Amino acid sequence: MSTTKERILDATERLFARQGVDATSLRAITAEAGVNTAAIHYHFGSKQELLGAVLLRRIAPLNQERLKRLEQLEVAAGDGPVPPRALLEAFLAPVVAMRADFAEYVPLLGSLMAWLRIESEPGTEGFPSHHFEDVKRRFASAACRGREDLGLDEAVERLDYAVGAMGHVMVTEGFATSAGAAVTTALSERLDRLVAFLTPGFAARGARNGGEGRS
């Protein structure tokens, strides 16, 4: 049996994905979840904190899988650099795995992400990107290992380009729909081609000179 907190998160996710954050009131969430407004304030405090909790619940497993793969690459590399292609695969492949393993909520998350890109709800600036920042900087730091030409900020920028390209693939392959194995297979095939395309750019010489820092 789900807890009150889980019912609130489930209801919020459904409503935000269906009609966006702007159009969803706390009253609508309480009605959907079968709770009172006090329960939302007790567990989450505000609509913005509730949005953060909805995103974190779904994004945290993705981040954990990315970090797990990164740690394995770093151990294998020892004191040497992590191969750029392997780094890109470790960063992007968990998105496809998530689509396969958690198909029941991925369409909701995809819809919510789309709403967040077009809405202007006060207090939602930076959602959901800030949930990825620490992980992205960990990968960027790994990309800089053994490279005097590549600074951290430029490595982060290159990962942003990869995220944008992966986002295009997800949209064109119906990531935010309820389709099953066929979508996952198509995504995997597109991912292989995407990583092959992105690797030369990710591995290219950076713009950093001797006077720049790694911040």
C-alpha positions as CSV (number, residue, x, y, z in Angstrom):
1,M,0.0,0.0,0.0
2,S,1.4,3.4,-1.0
3,T,2.2,6.0,1.6
4,T,0.7,9.5,1.6
5,K,3.9,10.9,0.3
6,E,4.0,8.4,-2.6
7,R,0.4,9.1,-3.5
8,I,1.2,12.8,-3.6
9,L,4.2,12.3,-5.8
10,D,2.3,9.9,-8.1
11,A,-0.6,12.3,-8.5
12,T,1.7,15.3,-9.0
13,E,3.7,13.5,-11.7
14,R,0.5,12.5,-13.6
15,L,-0.9,16.0,-13.5
16,F,2.3,17.9,-14.3
17,A,2.9,15.5,-17.2
18,R,-0.7,15.9,-18.5
19,Q,-1.2,19.6,-18.2
20,G,2.1,21.2,-17.1
21,V,3.2,22.9,-13.9
22,D,1.6,26.3,-14.5
23,A,-1.9,24.8,-15.0
24,T,-1.8,22.5,-12.0
25,S,-2.9,23.8,-8.7
26,L,-2.3,22.3,-5.3
27,R,-6.1,21.8,-5.0
28,A,-6.0,19.7,-8.1
29,I,-3.1,17.6,-6.7
30,T,-4.9,17.0,-3.4
31,A,-8.0,15.9,-5.2
32,E,-6.0,13.5,-7.5
33,A,-4.1,12.1,-4.5
34,G,-7.0,12.0,-2.1
35,V,-5.2,14.0,0.6
36,N,-5.6,17.5,2.1
37,T,-3.4,20.5,1.4
38,A,-1.8,20.2,4.8
39,A,-0.3,16.9,3.8
40,I,1.5,18.6,0.8
41,H,2.9,21.3,3.0
42,Y,4.0,18.8,5.6
43,H,5.8,16.6,3.2
44,F,7.1,19.1,0.7
45,G,6.5,22.7,1.8
46,S,5.7,24.2,-1.6
47,K,4.8,23.5,-5.2
48,Q,8.4,24.1,-6.3
49,E,9.7,21.7,-3.7
50,L,7.1,19.2,-4.8
51,L,8.3,19.5,-8.4
52,G,11.9,19.0,-7.3
53,A,10.9,15.8,-5.4
54,V,9.0,14.4,-8.5
55,L,12.1,15.0,-10.7
56,L,14.6,13.7,-8.2
57,R,12.7,10.5,-7.7
58,R,13.0,9.7,-11.3
59,I,16.4,11.3,-12.1
60,A,18.3,9.9,-9.1
61,P,18.4,6.3,-10.5
62,L,19.7,7.6,-13.8
63,N,22.5,9.6,-12.1
64,Q,23.4,6.6,-10.0
65,E,23.8,4.4,-13.0
66,R,25.9,7.0,-14.8
67,L,28.2,7.3,-11.8
68,K,28.5,3.6,-11.5
69,R,29.6,3.3,-15.1
70,L,32.0,6.2,-14.7
71,E,33.7,4.7,-11.6
72,Q,34.2,1.4,-13.5
73,L,35.9,3.3,-16.4
74,E,38.1,5.2,-14.0
75,V,39.2,2.0,-12.3
76,A,40.0,0.4,-15.6
77,A,41.9,3.5,-16.8
78,G,44.1,3.6,-13.7
79,D,46.3,6.7,-13.9
80,G,45.6,7.1,-17.6
81,P,42.9,9.0,-19.4
82,V,39.4,7.6,-19.8
83,P,38.6,6.9,-23.5
84,P,36.3,9.6,-24.9
85,R,34.0,7.1,-26.6
86,A,33.6,5.0,-23.4
87,L,32.9,8.2,-21.4
88,L,30.2,9.3,-23.8
89,E,28.6,5.8,-23.7
90,A,28.6,5.8,-19.9
91,F,26.9,9.2,-19.9
92,L,24.3,8.5,-22.6
93,A,23.5,4.8,-22.5
94,P,21.7,4.9,-19.1
95,V,19.0,7.0,-20.7
96,V,18.2,4.1,-23.1
97,A,18.4,1.6,-20.2
98,M,15.9,3.8,-18.2
99,R,13.6,3.7,-21.2
100,A,13.7,-0.1,-21.2
101,D,13.6,-0.8,-17.4
102,F,11.1,1.9,-16.3
103,A,8.8,2.2,-19.3
104,E,5.8,2.8,-17.1
105,Y,7.0,6.2,-15.9
106,V,9.4,7.4,-18.7
107,P,6.5,8.8,-20.9
108,L,5.4,10.9,-17.9
109,L,8.9,12.1,-17.3
110,G,9.4,12.9,-20.9
111,S,6.2,14.9,-21.0
112,L,7.1,16.8,-17.8
113,M,10.5,17.6,-19.2
114,A,8.8,19.0,-22.3
115,W,6.5,21.2,-20.3
116,L,9.4,22.6,-18.2
117,R,11.1,23.7,-21.4
118,I,8.2,25.9,-22.4
119,E,6.7,27.1,-19.1
120,S,7.6,30.1,-16.9
121,E,6.2,29.0,-13.5
122,P,8.0,31.2,-10.9
123,G,10.6,29.3,-9.0
124,T,11.1,26.6,-11.6
125,E,14.1,28.2,-13.3
126,G,16.8,25.7,-13.8
127,F,14.5,22.6,-13.4
128,P,15.5,19.9,-14.2
129,S,19.0,20.8,-15.3
130,H,20.4,21.4,-11.8
131,H,19.7,17.8,-10.8
132,F,22.3,16.8,-13.4
133,E,25.0,19.4,-12.7
134,D,27.1,17.5,-10.2
135,V,27.1,14.3,-12.3
136,K,27.9,16.2,-15.4
137,R,30.8,17.9,-13.8
138,R,32.1,14.5,-12.6
139,F,32.1,13.3,-16.1
140,A,33.7,16.5,-17.4
141,S,36.5,16.1,-14.8
142,A,37.1,12.6,-16.0
143,A,37.3,13.9,-19.6
144,C,40.0,16.4,-18.5
145,R,42.2,13.7,-17.0
146,G,45.7,13.7,-18.6
147,R,44.7,16.6,-20.9
148,E,46.3,20.0,-20.6
149,D,44.3,21.3,-23.5
150,L,40.9,20.8,-22.1
151,G,39.5,22.8,-19.2
152,L,36.5,21.7,-17.0
153,D,34.1,24.3,-18.4
154,E,34.8,23.4,-22.0
155,A,34.3,19.7,-21.1
156,V,30.9,20.5,-19.5
157,E,30.0,22.4,-22.6
158,R,30.8,19.4,-24.8
159,L,28.6,17.2,-22.6
160,D,25.8,19.8,-23.0
161,Y,26.1,19.3,-26.8
162,A,25.9,15.6,-26.3
163,V,22.8,16.0,-24.2
164,G,21.2,18.2,-26.8
165,A,21.9,15.6,-29.5
166,M,20.5,12.8,-27.3
167,G,17.4,14.8,-26.7
168,H,16.8,15.1,-30.4
169,V,17.2,11.3,-30.7
170,M,14.7,10.7,-27.9
171,V,12.1,12.9,-29.4
172,T,12.4,11.5,-32.9
173,E,12.3,7.9,-31.6
174,G,9.2,8.5,-29.5
175,F,10.8,8.5,-26.1
176,A,7.8,10.2,-24.5
177,T,5.3,7.6,-25.8
178,S,4.2,4.3,-24.3
179,A,5.7,2.2,-27.1
180,G,7.7,-0.8,-26.0
181,A,10.7,-2.9,-27.1
182,A,10.7,-1.5,-30.6
183,V,11.4,2.0,-29.3
184,T,14.2,0.8,-27.0
185,T,15.9,-1.1,-29.9
186,A,15.7,1.9,-32.2
187,L,17.1,4.1,-29.4
188,S,20.0,1.7,-28.9
189,E,20.9,1.7,-32.6
190,R,20.6,5.4,-32.8
191,L,22.8,5.8,-29.7
192,D,25.6,3.7,-31.2
193,R,25.6,5.9,-34.3
194,L,25.3,9.1,-32.2
195,V,28.3,8.1,-30.0
196,A,30.4,7.3,-33.0
197,F,29.5,10.7,-34.5
198,L,30.1,12.7,-31.2
199,T,33.4,11.0,-30.2
200,P,35.7,12.9,-32.6
201,G,34.3,16.2,-31.4
202,F,34.4,15.2,-27.7
203,A,38.0,14.0,-28.1
204,A,39.1,17.1,-30.2
205,R,41.8,19.4,-28.9
206,G,40.5,21.9,-26.5
207,A,40.8,25.7,-26.6
208,R,42.5,25.9,-23.2
209,N,45.9,27.6,-23.1
210,G,48.6,27.5,-20.5
211,G,47.2,30.5,-18.6
212,E,43.6,29.2,-18.1
213,G,42.4,27.4,-15.1
214,R,40.3,24.3,-14.8
215,S,37.4,26.0,-13.1
